[in-house]
Amino acid sequence: MKILSIAFALFLLMDSVGNIPLYISFLKKVEPKRQRIVIIRELLIALGIIILFNFVGEWLMQFLNIGEDTIQISGGIILFLICLKMIFPDGEDVNHSLPHTNEPFIVPLAVPLIAGPSVLAAVMIYSRQESNHFVMVGAILIAWSASLLILLSSSYLKKILGWRGIFALERLMGLVLSLIAIQMFLNGVRSFVLRITQ
């Protein structure tokens, strides 16, 4: 069950449903047959980056002398701010200002839309808590596979749900993710209090 809970949190952070409008927008000048190839390529790049952070995250925290409670508190705050944007979008996403080339590469489809700061921070936190790398890699692959399927089906989902349905789903995911963010923040505060009182 732990692998599924981590996978679910990472899936929400990847925000594949919320990224559907952006993927459609950035790939609108790419031929439909080529779009699937581009989506798979970009998500494979994102997967490589996420797995890399899973393995070097703990070393990076030790090198920077950052404690687990610090990562949890800051990660919880970052996630909560992202949740607020998912629930209350302001309509001015920074990604819309990026140039629409015929075929995007790495930016913005892989980074930051899938392998964004919140996903990488969460992976670093979970990898510190979970010593079994197979569990972490499995959770990452489950979340990534679900995101890949959703984004490959983006054109069909847009037809079925419409823009209103997609935005409603994104808000629902933001609400669930806000609970995870607050729990992560509280765990960090508890770890910090226990550390300074011992």
Sequence and secondary structure as in RCSB ss.txt:
>XXXX:A:sequence
MKILSIAFALFLLMDSVGNIPLYISFLKKVEPKRQRIVIIRELLIALGIIILFNFVGEWLMQFLNIGEDTIQISG
GIILFLICLKMIFPDGEDVNHSLPHTNEPFIVPLAVPLIAGPSVLAAVMIYSRQESNHFVMVGAILIAWSASLLI
LLSSSYLKKILGWRGIFALERLMGLVLSLIAIQMFLNGVRSFVLRITQ
>XXXX:A:secstr
 HHHHHHHHHHHHHTHHHHHHHHHHHTTTS HHHHHHHHHHHHHHHHHHHHHHHHHHHHHHHHTT  HHHHHHHH
HHHHHHHHHHHHS  S  GGGGS   SS  STTTTTTTTS HHHHHHHHHHHHH   HHHHHHHHHHHHHHHHHH
HHTHHHHHHHHHHHHHHHHHHHHHHHHHHHHHHHHHHHHHHHHHHHH 
